[in-house]
Amino acid sequence: MPFGRIMEGAREVLREREPTGPLTRALRRAGLDTLTRPGRLAGLARLADLARRLGLMWLAAKVPGRIGWLAALAPRMEGAPFRLVDRPGPDATVLAGCVMRAAFGETDRATVRLLEREGCAVSMPIEQTCCGALHAHAGEGERARELARLNIDAFAGSDATIVVNAAGCGAHMKAYGELLADDEAWAERARAAAARVRDLSEVVKPRPLDASRPMRVAYQDACHLAHGQRIRTQPRALLQAVQGLTLVDIADPERCCGSAGIYNLTHPDISAQLQRDKVAAILAARPDVVVSANPGCVLQIAAGLRAAGAAIPIVHIARFLDDPDTASRP
């Protein structure tokens, strides 16, 4: 049963019936529209990063309620934003993502390097946009379908595999065929595009890597990867190929960390409890570093580890595989 599609359809109906005022609707739409504007999103990421360096985010995180919660979740920029480069005749095309492109630039660059080590000619279509997953989660179904059409067009320049390094984006793009099933003009194109989508861990092969020191690594199963895409063994196989690495299990590994798309924004209290439970399980496993395949999980767990006073780094699997030593530094 496609529970995710059913749930998102229900969210769309509930959103239409929701008795919200025009200001609330405008603010929600402005927030979601920011995801489709790389320049605006990069600017906000820079401002948040500057505020963090000045200690303002630390102060804001101490404020009770939603403001403090949002400040604690704010991403730390990984270097400069990622720049798209469209190349002819690719073997692999990459969805750079919206938040990923703005705040996780090093993860996107690591993704390209990993694919190039596989011998792939890599292209990042410049017309690509937000995948639409968060719009679908928010009940903005028509906007999600519009973004799906834009991405189908953007990646139509070749038949190359579409590689995605964010679990939530990948799960959503693999469901483009279902999302546009009732659109006669786009249904077939949507199914064809969805069939080309692969998570990064499905494309990169395990390769022997050497870490400069022994380390214990906990792998965090992102819900959209484990449940949405049924990908569990591939990321672990990639990690186990690293020499000197001990992969440690965490209790109830597939339990949600509380991020879940925009769930941590719409249900902060429940999200915070899930976050605490996940962090407790991680601390019990005593890892040197935590690895995940979804930016939402990285932000959620990083905030939880900071709140617990733990100096354990959490990084995206692409960055870890690209350079285990640098990525694992606190």
N, C-alpha and C positions, 0 to 999 in steps of 0.2 A: 504494500500500500504506500503510495507517494505522500506520506504524512506531511512533509515539508511544503509541498505544493498546496495541499488542502488547507494547511494552517495559514499560508500566505494569502490564499484566496479569501479565507475567513477574515483575516486582518484587513483586507481591502474593503470588504463589506462593512466591517465595524468602523473603519475610518470614515466611510461615507455617512454613516449614521451618527458619528460622534458629535455631541453637542458642544463643540469648541467655538470660541469666538474668532473673529477675523485676525486679531493680533497673534493669537497662538498659532493659527494656521500659517500666517505669514512668516513667523519666526521659524517654524518647523521646515517650511519650504526653503527658506533662505539657508538654513543649516545644511539641508540635503543638497541644494544647488551648489554649495561651496565645493562639494566632492567632485563636481564636474568642471570646476574651474581651477586648473593646475596652478596658475599664477597666484590666485587668491589663497589657495590652500597652502602653497609654499610660503607666502607672506605670513600667514597665521602661525605656521610651524616655526618660522624664524622668531616671531614675537614671543611665542611660548618658550622657545629655547633661551632667548635673552632673559626673559623673566625668571627662568629657572637658574641661570647663571648668577643673576643678581640676588637670588634668594627669595624672590617674590612668590614663586610657586610653592616653596616650602612654607611660607607664611600663609598663603591661600589654602594650602592643604590642611592647615590647622583649624580653619573655619568650620564650624559644625554644619551639617546638612549638605545639600546638593553642590554648593559652590566648592566646598572642601573636597568632596568626592571627585568632581570633575578635574580639579587642579591636581589631585594625586594621580589621575590617569593620563594626564597630558604627556605626549611622547617626547623623548629626548632625540633630537635630530642626529642621524648618523651621517655626518659630513654634509656635503652639498646635495641638493635634490638631484634625482636621476634625470638625465636628458635622453630623450628618445632619438634613435638613429634608425632610419628606414633604409634597409639594404636590399638589393635585388637578389633573386634566386636563393632565398633562405631554406635551410633545413628545419629551423625552428623559429617561431615567432613568439615574442614574450608579451604578456599583459603586465605592464609595469605597475598597474594599480593606481589608486588616487592617494590615499594616506601613505601607501608604500613609496610612491614616487617622491612625495614631499618630505617625509620624515625618515624613511628607511632606505635612503639612497644607496648606502653601502651594501644592503641586502640585495637590491636590484643589480648592482654592479657585480656582486659575488655570483648571482644567478647567471649572468651572462658569461662570466669566466668559467663557471662549472660546465655550461653547455659547450663552450668553445673547446674545453679540454676533452669533451666527448667527440670532437671533430665536427661539430655543427657550425654551419654558417648562420649567424643569429641576426634577426631583424626585429625592430620594435616599431610597428606601424605608427606614424605620427598622428593619425586621425583617431586613434583609440581613445576611449573615455572610460569613466567609471563603469564597472560591470553592472551596477544597478541592484546589487544584493541588499544594501542597506535601505534603498527605496522600497524594495519588496517587503523587507522586514517591518518597515514603517507603515505599510498599507498603501503606499503610493504606487499602485499597480500599473497605471498607465504610463507613468514616468519610467518605471522599471522596464516596461516593454519598449518604450522609445529608445532607451539607452542600449538595450539588447540589439535593436535594429542598427543603431549606429556602429556598434562593435562588430556586428556581422559584416557590415560594409567595410569597416576598417581592416578586417583580417581577410577580406575576399581577394586580396592581390596575389595570393598563392594558396597552395594546398598543404602547406607546411603545418606541422604540429603547433598548436597554440599552448605554450607552456605557462603555467600559472604558479606563483610561489606563495599565494595567500589561500589558505584552505577554504575560507568562506567564499572568495571570488570564484575559485575553481568549481566548488559545488554548485554555485548559481549558474555559471556559464555552461556546465554540463547539462543543466536543466533548461537551456534556452529553447530546446525543441518543445518541451511541455509548456513553457511560458508563452510561446507564440503558436501553440497548436491550433487555436481557433482563428488565426489570421491566415487566410488562404494565400495571400501574396507572399508571406514570409515563412510559413510553416516548414516547407521543405528546406529552405536555406538555413533556417534555424537548426533543424535536425542535423544537417551536414556540418555546420559550424560546431555544434555541441560535440559531435563525434570526434572532432580533431583536438579537443581540450584534454590536456594531461597535467596532473600535478608534477612539480619538479622532481619529486622522488620517484615518479614512474618513468622518467626519462634518463636521469643520471644513474650510472651503474656504480656499484661498490668498487672502490679503488683503494689499495693499500696506502695509507697516509701515516706519517710519523708525527706524533706529538712530542714536544721537547720534555715533557714530564708526565708521569702517570696521573690520570684524573678519573674521577667518578662522575658520570654523566647521567642525569635523569631526563628521559624523553617524555614530554607532555603531549598526550594525544589530543589534538584539536578535535572538537566534536564534528565540525564540518568535514574533517578528513577521515576520522575513524568511522563515524556513523553516516555522514552524508555521502562520502565517496568510497567507503569500505577499504580505506588504505591504512593498514596497520604495520605490516611486516616490512615494507620497502624502506621507510625512514630508519627503522632499527637496523636493517641490514647495512645501510650506508654508514651508520654510526659505528657498528661493530667492526667495520673494515679499518678503522683508525687504530693504529698500533699504540698500545699503552693506555687504551681507554677501557674502563669497566662500566658497562651499561647497567645501572641500578634501577630496580622497579620501584614505583611509588604505589601506595595503597589505592585501590579503586581508580586505576589510571584513566579510565574513560569517563569519569564523572566530570561534568562541566566545571570550568574554573569560574564561571559567572559572567564572562564577557558576552558570548552568544549574540554576535551582531550588535544590536543596539540595546540588548536587554539590560546591560549595566547602566544605561542611561535612563531607561524607562522604569526599571525596578531596582533601584540602587540598594535597598535594604536586603533583598534576597540575594542579589549579586554579591554584596559584601560578605554575607555568610558563606556562600559558595567559595568566594576568594579565600576566606580564612581557612576553610576546610582543606582546600587545595594546598595552601602554603604549609599547613600543619603536616600534610602527607609528604610534601617535598622535604621539609626539615627533618622528618623522621628517617628519610632515606639517606641523609647526609651527603648530598652530591657536592661536587666542586663547581658544577655549572648545570644549568637547566637549558634544554633545547626544545623548541617548538616549531611548528610549521605554519603559524598563523599570527599576524601582527596583533590582532585583538587579544589573543592569549598572552603574547609577550608583554603588552602594556598592562593587562590586568594582573598578571602574576608579578611583574616587576614592582607594581604599586604595593601589592600585598607583602612582598619580601621586604620592601623598605619600611612598611608599617610595622613589621615584626622585628625590625632591627637587624635583619640578615643581609650580609654583604655577598650573597650568592648571585652571580650574573645570570641572566636569562637572555638567550640569543636565538635568532632564527637559524634553522638548520642550514640554510644556504651559506650564511656567514661562517658558521662553525666548520663546515666541510671545506670551504675555501681557504681558511686559515685557522685551524683549531687553537693555536697558541694565542694569537691576538684576540680572537673572539671570546676566549675563556677568561680573560683578565677582568677582575672586578671593576 
